[in-house]
Amino acid sequence: MHLLLFFSVALPFDPTPLPLPLFASPFKALKVVALCELLSESQQQQLATHHRHHQQQQHCHHRQQQAAQTGVSPAKRTTAAATTTNTHLQLWYILHVILVLIDITSSLTMTEVKIPNHIMRLKSALLGCRYALDGESLYSVKWYKDGHEIYRYVPRDKPPGQAFPLPGVNIDLRNSSDTQVMLKRVTLQSSGLYRCEVSGEAPAFNTVSESETMTVVVTPAHGPRITGGQPRYQIGDTVRVNCTSSPSKPACHLSWLINGEPAQKQHLKQYDKVVVNRDGLEMSRLGLEFRVRSYHFKHGDMKLKCVAKISSLYWQSNEESVESDRQQRAPALESRETVAAKSSTIGAAASRKPSHLISLLPALLLLLCSAAGSSLWPPEGAGS
């Protein structure tokens, strides 16, 4: 404010009044009109002063005599009169600036425009627009998509709300008003730049507007795919793998993690997005290439994970676990030890077979003796 006042005093006065539509209320406009009239009167006074100055020059001798009597020179009188006039004009100009500032600070303002940045396809989108009139009357609220009007709300109209057809825009008039617009079953064509424009009543017709972009999202049918990896790696080997997302709109943002830690940027290989169908769905691909070090293996395993996401609406990942060749030798030794244990068990069983035969020998001998005794026993009547 001090800076404006300084310039208002320093700059030359321009009596041309500001146009009436710059002011937000008729009351303020009337005040400015009254101010302009006062300024016009001051200008007329200034012209009258110049006229008197001309008359003073014609009666120079008479003024010199008066000056000799009063002791004040005519030049000093003229300068004092001009200074007084300029001071009054500058004060009126300062008042003019103050009224303009008051009018600007209390005019129509936009308080909030709320448009979803991302929304799923076939869902309903609610577009919000809030404003402060500050004493003005509302003339209209208009909505635009990519520069084309799609909705208008005029309080004086019956009905006040009106929708305009546009591909991808299906407005629910029952749930739309001066502060919100409801879009039903959004499609990929619904994506675009939406703008809310609020206008005040005559004579000012002050207008404010704000815009934001909305993107309709189609999520992938399945998670990302990892290709190109090997089941086992040795220290010093080079890992070359790719992660590819399923078709979506917009394309997924891909990232790689090694054992849960984000991969370094120099190990990533970027590919261009690929459009796969008429709807404009896109596929993303991100490569990962690095040399295997000992610290890459945690307990003999190295985990490679690819994450695909779209804003906060979609998040999926795929992970593969690879092993070190150094850890694969242990299972081989373990399998050989198992074979040896089996062979020793078979040998022990074979060595236990003679012991079973020895335990059967007494029964066999008893059987043989009983058979021999029966054959040697004399029959009845042999001694007669």
C-alpha positions in Angstrom: 0.0 0.0 0.0 2.8 2.4 0.9 4.5 1.7 -2.5 1.3 2.4 -4.4 0.8 5.7 -2.5 4.4 6.7 -3.3 3.8 6.2 -7.0 0.5 7.9 -6.9 2.2 11.0 -5.5 5.2 10.8 -7.8 3.4 10.1 -11.1 1.6 12.9 -13.0 -2.1 13.0 -12.5 -4.4 11.5 -15.2 -8.0 12.7 -14.7 -9.4 9.9 -17.0 -11.7 7.8 -14.8 -11.4 4.0 -14.8 -14.1 2.1 -16.8 -17.1 1.2 -14.8 -17.1 -2.6 -15.4 -13.9 -2.9 -13.4 -15.8 -2.5 -10.2 -17.6 -5.4 -8.6 -20.6 -3.6 -7.0 -22.9 -0.7 -8.1 -22.3 1.0 -4.7 -18.5 1.2 -5.3 -19.1 2.3 -8.9 -21.2 5.2 -7.6 -18.5 6.2 -5.2 -16.0 6.2 -8.1 -18.3 8.3 -10.3 -18.6 10.8 -7.4 -14.8 10.8 -7.2 -14.5 11.4 -10.9 -16.8 14.4 -10.6 -14.7 15.8 -7.9 -11.6 15.3 -10.0 -13.3 17.1 -12.9 -14.1 20.0 -10.6 -10.4 20.1 -9.6 -9.4 20.1 -13.2 -11.7 23.0 -13.9 -10.2 24.9 -10.9 -6.8 24.3 -12.4 -7.9 25.7 -15.8 -9.4 28.7 -14.0 -6.0 29.2 -12.2 -4.2 29.3 -15.6 -6.8 31.8 -16.8 -6.2 34.0 -13.9 -2.4 33.7 -14.4 -2.9 35.0 -17.9 -4.9 37.9 -16.6 -2.1 38.6 -14.1 0.4 38.8 -16.8 -1.7 41.5 -18.6 -1.9 43.5 -15.4 1.7 43.1 -14.6 2.4 46.7 -13.6 -0.6 46.7 -11.3 0.5 43.5 -9.6 4.0 45.0 -9.2 2.6 47.9 -7.4 0.5 45.5 -5.2 3.6 43.4 -4.7 5.6 46.4 -3.6 2.9 47.2 -1.1 2.5 43.7 0.3 6.2 42.6 -0.1 5.3 39.3 -1.9 6.3 38.8 -5.5 3.7 37.6 -8.2 5.9 34.6 -9.1 5.7 33.3 -5.5 2.0 33.8 -5.5 1.5 31.8 -8.7 3.8 29.0 -7.5 2.0 28.7 -4.2 -1.4 28.5 -6.0 -0.1 25.8 -8.4 1.4 23.8 -5.6 -1.9 23.9 -3.7 -3.8 22.7 -6.7 -1.4 19.9 -7.5 -1.5 18.8 -3.9 -5.3 18.5 -4.0 -5.2 16.6 -7.2 -2.6 14.1 -5.8 -4.8 13.6 -2.8 -7.8 12.8 -4.9 -5.7 10.4 -7.0 -4.6 8.6 -3.8 -8.2 8.2 -2.8 -9.0 6.9 -6.3 -6.3 4.2 -5.9 -7.5 3.2 -2.5 -11.1 2.7 -3.8 -9.7 0.5 -6.6 -7.7 -1.6 -4.2 -10.8 -2.1 -1.9 -12.8 -3.2 -4.9 -10.1 -5.7 -6.1 -9.7 -7.3 -2.7 -13.4 -7.8 -2.2 -14.3 -9.1 -5.7 -15.3 -12.6 -6.8 -12.8 -15.4 -5.9 -12.3 -19.1 -6.6 -11.8 -21.0 -3.3 -11.5 -24.7 -4.6 -11.5 -26.7 -7.7 -11.5 -30.5 -7.0 -11.0 -32.8 -10.0 -9.7 -36.4 -9.6 -6.3 -36.8 -11.2 -6.9 -40.6 -11.9 -10.2 -42.6 -12.0 -11.0 -46.1 -13.0 -12.8 -46.7 -16.3 -16.7 -47.1 -16.0 -16.7 -45.3 -12.6 -18.4 -42.0 -11.8 -16.3 -38.9 -11.5 -17.4 -35.9 -9.3 -16.0 -32.5 -10.4 -16.1 -29.8 -7.6 -16.0 -26.0 -8.0 -16.4 -23.7 -5.0 -16.2 -19.9 -5.0 -16.9 -16.8 -2.9 -19.1 -14.0 -4.2 -18.2 -11.4 -1.6 -21.4 -9.4 -2.1 -21.8 -10.0 -5.8 -24.6 -11.9 -7.5 -23.9 -15.1 -9.4 -24.4 -14.9 -13.2 -23.3 -18.3 -14.3 -21.0 -21.4 -13.7 -19.6 -23.1 -16.8 -17.6 -26.2 -17.2 -15.2 -26.9 -20.2 -13.4 -30.0 -21.3 -10.4 -29.3 -23.6 -11.9 -25.9 -24.4 -15.4 -27.2 -25.2 -18.3 -26.3 -23.0 -20.0 -29.3 -21.4 -22.1 -27.8 -18.6 -23.7 -24.5 -17.8 -25.5 -23.4 -14.6 -27.5 -20.1 -14.8 -29.7 -19.4 -11.7 -32.2 -17.4 -13.7 -32.8 -20.2 -16.2 -35.5 -22.9 -15.8 -34.0 -25.4 -15.3 -30.8 -23.8 -14.2 -28.5 -26.6 -15.3 -27.8 -27.5 -18.9 -25.5 -30.2 -20.4 -23.8 -30.1 -23.9 -23.0 -33.4 -25.7 -19.4 -34.3 -26.2 -17.8 -37.7 -26.8 -16.7 -39.3 -23.5 -18.8 -36.9 -21.4 -22.1 -38.2 -19.9 -23.4 -35.7 -17.3 -25.8 -36.7 -14.5 -28.0 -33.5 -14.3 -29.8 -34.7 -11.2 -26.5 -34.8 -9.2 -25.1 -31.6 -10.8 -25.4 -28.0 -9.5 -23.5 -24.8 -9.4 -20.8 -26.3 -7.2 -20.4 -29.8 -8.7 -20.8 -31.9 -11.9 -21.3 -35.6 -11.9 -19.8 -37.6 -14.9 -21.3 -41.1 -15.3 -19.4 -44.2 -16.5 -16.3 -42.5 -17.7 -14.4 -43.9 -20.6 -10.9 -43.4 -22.1 -12.4 -40.5 -24.1 -13.3 -38.8 -20.8 -9.6 -38.0 -20.1 -8.7 -34.4 -20.6 -8.3 -30.9 -19.2 -11.4 -29.7 -17.2 -12.0 -26.1 -16.4 -14.5 -24.4 -14.1 -15.4 -20.8 -14.9 -17.5 -18.6 -12.5 -19.0 -15.2 -13.6 -20.6 -12.5 -11.5 -23.6 -10.4 -12.5 -23.6 -7.1 -14.4 -22.3 -4.5 -14.6 -18.9 -5.9 -13.6 -19.2 -9.5 -14.9 -16.1 -10.5 -13.0 -14.9 -13.9 -14.0 -12.6 -16.4 -12.3 -11.5 -19.9 -13.5 -9.3 -22.8 -12.6 -8.5 -26.1 -14.5 -7.0 -29.5 -13.8 -6.4 -32.7 -15.8 -8.3 -36.0 -15.3 -7.0 -39.3 -16.6 -9.2 -42.4 -16.9 -7.3 -45.6 -15.9 -7.5 -49.1 -17.4 -5.6 -51.5 -15.1 -3.6 -54.5 -16.4 -5.3 -57.9 -16.6 -2.3 -59.6 -14.8 0.9 -58.7 -13.0 4.3 -58.0 -14.7 6.3 -60.8 -16.3 10.0 -61.4 -15.8 12.0 -63.0 -18.7 15.6 -63.8 -19.5 16.7 -65.0 -16.0 18.7 -68.2 -15.2 18.0 -70.5 -12.3 21.6 -70.3 -11.0 24.4 -67.7 -11.2 28.0 -67.7 -10.1 29.9 -64.7 -8.8 31.1 -62.7 -11.7 28.2 -63.7 -14.0 26.1 -61.0 -15.7 22.4 -60.9 -15.0 20.2 -59.7 -17.9 16.5 -59.8 -17.3 13.4 -57.8 -18.5 10.2 -56.9 -16.8 7.1 -56.4 -19.1 3.7 -55.1 -17.9 0.3 -56.1 -19.2 -1.5 -53.6 -21.5 -3.0 -50.7 -19.5 -3.9 -47.0 -19.8 -1.8 -45.1 -18.9 1.2 -47.4 -19.1 2.5 -48.9 -15.8 5.5 -47.4 -14.0 8.0 -50.3 -13.6 10.8 -50.6 -11.0 13.3 -53.3 -10.1 14.4 -54.4 -6.6 17.4 -56.7 -5.7 16.9 -58.4 -2.4 14.3 -55.8 -1.5 16.5 -52.8 -2.3 15.9 -50.5 -5.4 18.3 -51.3 -8.2 20.8 -48.6 -9.1 19.9 -46.4 -12.0 23.0 -47.3 -14.1 21.8 -51.0 -14.0 18.4 -50.1 -15.6 17.6 -50.2 -19.3 14.7 -48.1 -20.5 12.5 -49.1 -23.4 9.8 -47.2 -25.3 6.2 -47.8 -24.5 4.3 -50.0 -27.0 0.6 -49.3 -28.1 -1.1 -52.7 -28.5 -4.7 -52.1 -29.6 -7.3 -49.5 -30.8 -8.1 -48.3 -27.3 -4.6 -47.0 -27.0 -3.6 -49.4 -24.2 0.2 -49.4 -23.6 2.8 -51.9 -22.5 5.9 -50.9 -20.5 9.3 -52.7 -20.4 12.2 -52.2 -18.1 15.5 -54.1 -18.3 18.0 -54.9 -15.5 21.6 -55.7 -16.1 24.4 -56.1 -13.5 27.4 -58.2 -12.6 26.9 -60.7 -9.7 28.8 -60.0 -6.5 29.1 -62.0 -3.4 26.9 -59.6 -1.5 24.0 -60.2 -3.9 23.5 -63.6 -2.3 21.6 -63.7 1.0 21.8 -67.2 2.5 22.6 -68.6 -0.9 19.6 -66.9 -2.6 19.3 -63.7 -4.7 15.7 -62.3 -5.1 14.8 -60.2 -8.2 11.5 -58.4 -7.9 9.7 -56.2 -10.5 6.9 -53.8 -9.4 4.2 -52.3 -11.7 2.0 -49.5 -10.5 -0.4 -46.8 -11.7 -0.7 -43.9 -9.3 -2.4 -45.2 -6.1 -5.0 -47.3 -8.1 -2.9 -50.3 -9.1 0.1 -52.2 -7.6 1.3 -55.6 -8.6 4.7 -57.3 -8.4 6.5 -60.5 -9.5 9.5 -62.0 -7.8 12.0 -64.7 -8.9 14.6 -66.4 -6.6 17.9 -67.6 -8.1 20.6 -69.7 -6.4 24.3 -69.6 -6.3 26.3 -72.4 -8.0 28.4 -72.6 -4.9 25.4 -73.7 -2.9 24.4 -76.4 -5.4 27.5 -78.6 -4.6 26.2 -79.4 -1.1 23.0 -81.1 -2.3 25.2 -83.2 -4.8 27.4 -84.3 -1.9 24.4 -85.0 0.2 22.9 -87.2 -2.5 26.1 -89.2 -2.8 26.1 -89.7 1.0 22.6 -91.0 0.8 23.6 -93.5 -1.8 26.4 -94.7 0.3 24.2 -95.1 3.3 21.8 -97.2 1.2 24.6 -99.5 0.0 25.9 -100.0 3.5 22.4 -100.9 4.7 22.1 -103.5 1.9 25.6 -105.0 2.9 24.6 -105.2 6.5 21.4 -107.1 5.6 23.4 -109.5 3.5 25.9 -110.1 6.4 23.0 -110.9 8.7 21.6 -113.7 6.5 24.2 -116.5 7.8 23.1 -115.8 11.4 19.5 -116.8 10.5 20.8 -120.1 9.1 22.8 -120.8 12.2 19.8 -120.4 14.4 18.0 -123.0 12.3 20.7 -125.7 12.5 19.6 -127.3 15.9 16.1 -127.8 14.7 17.4 -129.4 11.5 19.7 -131.7 13.4 16.9 -132.8 15.7 14.8 -133.5 12.8 17.5 -135.6 11.1 18.2 -137.6 14.4 14.6 -138.5 14.9 14.3 -139.7 11.3 17.5 -141.9 11.7 16.3 -143.4 15.1 13.0 -144.5 13.7 14.8 -146.3 10.9 17.2 -148.2 13.2 14.6 -149.3 15.8 13.9 -153.2 15.7 10.4 -154.2 14.6 8.1 -156.3 16.8 8.7 -160.1 16.6 12.2 -159.8 15.3 13.7 -161.6 18.3 11.5 -164.8 18.0 
